């Protein structure tokens, strides 16, 4: 198996279609907010930063994916891969919570 004692999750991103985290006991699927992108440069990096921040902060995988999806989506709202401030996450998180996991 790919996941185990040393590797808890394998996360695959699917761009505008969301992300999937595969774990030993569960699979977590998470959508991304539907925002009209300005520039998608750096969205994946912003997603990774949000995911890492969530996991290192001790958040559950679903909450970490929520944070990652929000920050990745917000990154598409700016030119030239300038990451959005964390303070903008709340409004986008509300949009994500209303979305159906796929």
C-alpha positions as CSV (number, residue, x, y, z in Angstrom):
1,X,0.0,0.0,0.0
2,X,1.1,3.5,-0.7
3,X,-0.1,5.0,2.6
4,X,0.8,3.5,6.0
5,X,2.8,4.2,9.1
6,X,5.0,6.9,7.7
7,X,2.7,8.3,5.0
8,X,-0.8,9.1,6.2
9,X,-2.3,10.7,3.0
10,X,-1.7,10.9,-0.7
11,X,-3.4,14.1,-2.1
12,X,-4.1,14.5,-5.8
13,X,-5.3,17.8,-7.2
14,X,-7.6,18.0,-10.2
15,X,-7.5,21.8,-10.9
16,X,-10.9,23.3,-11.0
17,X,-12.4,19.9,-10.3
18,X,-11.1,19.8,-6.7
19,X,-8.8,17.4,-4.8
20,X,-8.8,13.9,-3.4
21,X,-6.9,12.7,-0.3
22,X,-6.4,9.0,-0.1
23,X,-5.7,7.6,3.4
24,X,-5.5,4.2,5.0
25,X,-9.1,4.2,6.3
26,X,-10.8,6.9,4.2
27,X,-10.9,8.9,1.0
28,X,-11.7,12.6,1.3
29,X,-12.9,14.4,-1.8
30,X,-13.2,18.1,-1.8
31,X,-14.5,20.7,-4.3
32,X,-13.1,24.1,-5.0
33,X,-15.0,27.3,-5.0
34,X,-16.3,28.4,-8.4
35,X,-14.6,31.7,-9.0
36,X,-13.8,33.2,-12.4
37,X,-10.0,33.0,-12.6
38,X,-7.9,36.1,-13.4
39,X,-4.6,34.1,-13.6
40,X,-4.2,30.5,-12.5
41,X,-0.4,30.8,-12.1
42,X,0.6,29.6,-8.6
43,X,-2.8,28.2,-7.7
44,X,-1.4,24.7,-7.1
45,X,1.4,26.2,-5.0
46,X,-1.1,28.1,-2.9
47,X,-3.2,24.9,-2.5
48,X,-0.1,23.1,-1.3
49,X,0.8,25.8,1.2
50,X,-2.8,25.8,2.6
51,X,-2.8,22.0,2.9
52,X,0.6,22.0,4.6
53,X,-0.3,24.8,6.9
54,X,-3.6,23.0,7.9
55,X,-1.9,19.7,8.6
56,X,1.1,21.2,10.5
57,X,-1.5,23.1,12.6
58,X,-3.1,19.9,13.6
59,X,-6.3,20.2,11.6
60,X,-8.1,17.2,10.2
61,X,-7.6,16.3,6.6
62,X,-11.0,17.6,5.5
63,X,-10.5,21.0,7.2
64,X,-7.0,21.1,5.7
65,X,-8.4,20.4,2.2
66,X,-11.0,23.1,2.8
67,X,-8.2,25.6,3.6
68,X,-6.1,24.5,0.7
69,X,-9.0,24.7,-1.8
70,X,-9.9,28.2,-0.6
71,X,-6.4,29.5,-0.7
72,X,-5.7,27.9,-4.1
73,X,-9.0,29.4,-5.5
74,X,-8.2,32.9,-4.1
75,X,-4.7,32.7,-5.7
76,X,-6.5,32.7,-9.1
77,X,-8.0,36.1,-8.4
78,X,-4.7,37.9,-8.6
79,X,-2.2,38.4,-11.3
80,X,1.3,36.9,-11.3
81,X,0.9,34.4,-8.5
82,X,0.6,36.8,-5.6
83,X,-0.9,34.8,-2.8
84,X,-4.0,36.2,-1.1
85,X,-3.9,37.1,2.6
86,X,-5.3,34.5,5.0
87,X,-8.0,37.0,6.1
88,X,-9.8,36.4,2.8
89,X,-10.3,32.7,3.5
90,X,-13.5,33.1,5.6
91,X,-15.8,34.2,2.7
92,X,-14.4,31.6,0.3
93,X,-14.8,28.8,3.0
94,X,-18.5,29.6,3.2
95,X,-18.8,29.0,-0.5
96,X,-16.9,25.7,-0.2
97,X,-19.1,24.4,2.6
98,X,-22.1,24.9,0.4
99,X,-20.6,22.9,-2.4
100,X,-21.3,19.2,-2.8
101,X,-18.2,16.9,-2.6
102,X,-17.8,15.0,-5.8
